[in-house]
């Protein structure tokens, strides 16, 4: 294929799509369109190393101008896409310019769900580099921090703020952090990690209101209690960035609805990758949308292949993987633990350093997913078995063998 490919979105999904097109020897123009004016950057460090101030912006850059030139990728940054003209095959930008394409890849990701508690200052969401900069500036001042939401972003921000010396309170309506993903028992274990590091956890309760301003905020909980804060971080989920597609005619329902090849339904020239894509998962037999870094990278490679090998389309059937770094815990998850009906615990979370795994099984005793803490070998083994449809017993036995030290 030698036509123009316009990639709309300059985060990891968009950048990796543009790069993968060159790897697959696409010979036509590649235009990478991004709403933010700065160079594309990686997002996982925004809640960790960049937020803590140990990494600068140059450390998280995904694509430099020199690298883009060398790869023949045209950068159109700082002007968001405003409309997709599917019939005319054009992307209309906010400054009035139009980018014509033969194929377009939608990679606009997702935006942080906004805080429902408007105050003048001191309340943050975290999704972009500017968000992280603003939060880092507030964390450079003393004072307690309240984190609303115990998911991965909230947990990582809490860990970073606590390591910076702040008193931290985590508030979540669930009885255990990330309980939706890992189940209540393992979620409770994650909550204990925060508590051991001096974080106050207010679980099973929501936020009624936030008042005040930066340095002097009051968080009122649904049980009537109040928590003082200098800074509040709201991490209550993300929303696919699809507003600019409202009049495109594409089917949009919790993301851009795609077939198993990541093509927008009823279009052979429109594709979607990353957080914004909701595609028919061949192995799961249902439409899914995944908000993880690894998914964005692997989906980008699949779309680039399908764009350049029209006669050899590959269905996108990933083995889901996500990780999170919190305190001295490196948490790695594969598959879909939330779909499990039972689990088996292997290892010892109380060890120094902690090292354990949890193997999850579905109703047919197949391996549904796995969690590993500070145990990469266990995670790799489970991910391999998950890809081939192994049983949970097989996975548990293999992980148990990894507990036994090898003899030199």
Secondary structure, 3 states (H helix, E strand, C coil): CCCCEEEECCCHHHHHHHHHHHHCCCCCCEEEEECCCCCCECCHHHHCHHHHCCCCHHHHECCCHHHHHHHCEEEEECCCEEEEECCCCEEEECCCCEEECCEEEECCCEEECCCCCCCCCCEECCCCHHHHHHHHHHHCCCCCEEEECCCHHHHHHHHHHHHCCCCEEEEECCCCCCHHHHCHHHHHHHHHHHHHCCCEEEECCCEEEEEEECCEEEEEECCCCEEEECEEEECCCEEECCHHHCCCCCCECCCEEECCCCEECCCCCEEECHHHEEEEECCCCEEECCCCHHHHHHHHHHHHHHHHCCCCCCCCCCCCEEEEEECCEEEEEEECHHHCCEEEEEEECCCCCCEEEEEEECCCCEEEEEEEECCHHHHHHHHHHHHCCCEHHHHHHHHHHHHCCCCC
